[in-house]
Amino acid sequence: MKMRLVAPSRATILIEGESGTGKELVARALHDMGRRRDGKFVVINLAATPRERVETELFGKDETDHGKLVDADGGTLFLDEIGDMPLDAQTRLLR
């Protein structure tokens, strides 16, 4: 199975599929088989997050609210429906 080949990788993995096809289940399985299995598995559904809250959810508000990126440090961050993420937030995430 291809998942066993990519799970130990340090690479970012793109999981494609229609809504409801189990992308989150695949991401969870990759996390559980991979090097980061002892870290957190953090999910953010970008289709369900209001546009004005995306950056706050990812990057946090301040030093007491660090956001999902810090929460997932050492683990896996699953960005569900990333195509719905505002372009300016995508640019900031890439940096």
VEXRORO-346761 format. One record per residue (C-alpha): x, y, z. Coordinates in steps of 0.1 Angstrom, whole numbers, padded with zeros to 4 digits, always signed. Last residue first. Layout:
REM VEXRORO-346761
XYZ...
//
This chain:
REM VEXRORO-346761
+0062+0318+0046+0038+0293+0030+0012+0300+0057+0013+0337+0049+0007+0331+0012-0022+0307+0020-0037+0334+0044-0036+0359+0016-0053+0335-0007-0082+0328+0016-0086+0291+0026-0114+0273+0007-0089+0252-0013-0075+0240+0020-0107+0219+0025-0092+0201+0056-0058+0213+0068-0045+0184+0088-0017+0195+0111+0005+0166+0123+0027+0162+0153+0059+0178+0166+0043+0212+0165+0005+0207+0160-0006+0231+0188+0019+0257+0174+0003+0256+0140-0032+0254+0155-0030+0288+0172-0008+0303+0198-0034+0318+0222-0014+0330+0253+0012+0348+0233-0013+0365+0211-0041+0359+0186-0031+0326+0171-0014+0316+0139-0037+0291+0123-0070+0299+0140-0063+0336+0140-0054+0334+0103-0086+0316+0095-0109+0338+0116-0120+0364+0091-0127+0337+0065-0152+0319+0089-0140+0284+0096-0163+0256+0083-0146+0254+0049-0111+0256+0065-0117+0225+0086-0088+0226+0111-0075+0193+0124-0047+0186+0149-0031+0152+0153-0008+0157+0184+0027+0142+0187+0037+0106+0194+0028+0096+0158+0052+0121+0144+0075+0096+0127+0047+0081+0107+0022+0052+0110-0003+0070+0132+0000+0102+0113-0005+0084+0080-0036+0067+0094-0049+0101+0106-0044+0116+0072-0062+0087+0056-0091+0090+0080-0092+0128+0073-0094+0122+0036-0123+0098+0041-0144+0103+0010-0169+0127+0025-0160+0157+0004-0144+0146-0029-0108+0135-0029-0072+0146-0027-0046+0140+0000-0015+0162-0004+0015+0151+0017+0042+0174+0031+0075+0155+0032+0092+0141+0063+0086+0106+0050+0078+0076+0073+0042+0076+0061+0050+0077+0024+0057+0041+0017+0032+0027+0041+0005+0049+0025+0013+0035-0009+0000+0000+0000
//
